[in-house]
Amino acid sequence: MRVTKHMLGKGSPWATPYYIATEGQGGPHVMVVAGIHGKEMASIRAAEKLVELLNQQKLRLSQGKLMIIPIVNQVAYRKRIRGVPDLNRTFPRTKKKAATQPLAAAVFELARKHRPEWYLDLHEANGLSQKDAKVLGQTLITNSGNPAVPTVHRIIKRMNCSIKVKDQYFNIRLRELPGSSRTAAARILGARSVTVETGWSLPKKVRINYQMQIVQHFLREAGMMKTNEVYLSAQVRGVGVT
């Protein structure tokens, strides 16, 4: 497996690194982004840990190409803020409409170039969806009618079987969010596109591990990991949680 580092927007104030892991000549493409909102630390750390595991060859692909942008919004991340304007409202809304921010345009063009079958956007949210249906903490979100829906249901079932505290269960939400990276990837690129939301109120270590587990579930569903491989968490030797 080959892992390469690249720079998105090199020379610009919003430049940010991304990584591409490839195994073999064919196979599916999956794109994972985190840090669209700069203060959602567990999703960012989960993406960074996955890159570390790939670089250490502890997380290995059986085939295909995996792209990860651990911190999309470096400007917001440095300030530990959500971001102004909200970057996740600036992605293309239709094929004929361009992104309204250069960073969103660059992320979307990278996705357009690699045409991922799966697009995962890692986030965090308030509340616990198992306790309050109005909140987004502990949810997987996709567009109604997106081909990802059956897979999302399977992954939620697997996750919840491993979660001992019922209040922390994940639930599905079906909704479009025009201007978001997820909806742009679904509408324009035809990707199986999912937003992952962990709940702020949970311990950071727990949130990081939930995010890492969910990404690995999707990689298996995409056919990029062998089904008998052990799930890797942030507790793997050499990969610490900060």
Phi, psi and omega in degrees: 000135181250132178238124181237148179255139181226171179235125176270129179068038183307130180090350180267162178296338183256015181305142181209143180282151170220165189228143178234121174254130181230144175223116179078184185266338183235207178096172184287162175246134177231136177240130180238127176236148175216166177073021169299325170254124193287350182255005183269079196290324183294321178293321177296312181296323178299316179296319178296319179295321178297320176297317178301314181296322176295314180297326179276359182061024175274329171254117186238141175271146174273336178190163169095193184228129178241122177251132179229127169250102186292324181226092181296310189259081183297323181298313178292323180297317181298331179266354184054049178235165178296318179124137179229118355291170177294110183302330183278020169236009188245006179280161182304138180265334176216171179299332184267354181250132181276162171298151183261001175227142182298326179294314177299320178298319181293317178298316182292322178294325175297317177296318180298322181296317186265348175048062181292139172289328179238137178228118182244127179245114186268128183219180171224155185211166179283152170077180177233118187296335179292333181264333185215111184293349182273349184256167185250355177299135182065053176226157165245126187245133173216169180282141177302130181088353178293140181296353178285343190305310180300321179294318178301316178300317180295317183292320177299318179299317179294316180299312184293331176294336182262356182261122185281331182263113187299328179299339182268005181301150174270153176222157179269145171232132181249107181196147172269152174224088182305135183094350178274157179295323180298311182291326176297316180296323180287310185292315191264322183262349181072024183281153166284107196239129187221137169261132177256125181235115171264157185273127181308326189288346181278156177302145184303317181300320179295315181297318179300314182293323175301315181298316180296318179297316182297316178300317180294325173301315180294323178297322177292317179298328179282352181084023183257350177228146178290142187292341183264005179284148180285140176291137180257134179245181179289357179270000177301140182305132179090358179233098183267163176258126178231000000 
